[in-house]
């Protein structure tokens, strides 16, 4: 049972990904938490601000920004 529990815990661990800023096109590093069901994309854990000032809001889906 511990093996299955660890598998579930891994989904809750945020991962670091780079996404493209929709405003300027530069890449921004963000932490993403995986979705709860199969096929669901991850969501940003916290607000991230690009150097151009654009805010990528927490809770938005990583696929909205083009994953690297």
C-alpha positions, 0 to 999 in steps of 0.5 A: 500500500505504501507504494501506491501512496507514494505514487499519489504523493508524487502528483502533489509535488510541483514541477518546474517548467518553462512557459512562453509569456503571451505578451513578449514571447520570453520564457518564464520558469513556473512551478506547476502542480499536476492535475487530479485526473488522467489527461488533465494538465497542470496548473500554476502554483503561484502568480509569476511575473515576466520581466515585461510585467505580464502576470501569469496567474496562479491556477491557470493551465500550463497549456495556455502558455506553450510548454517548453 
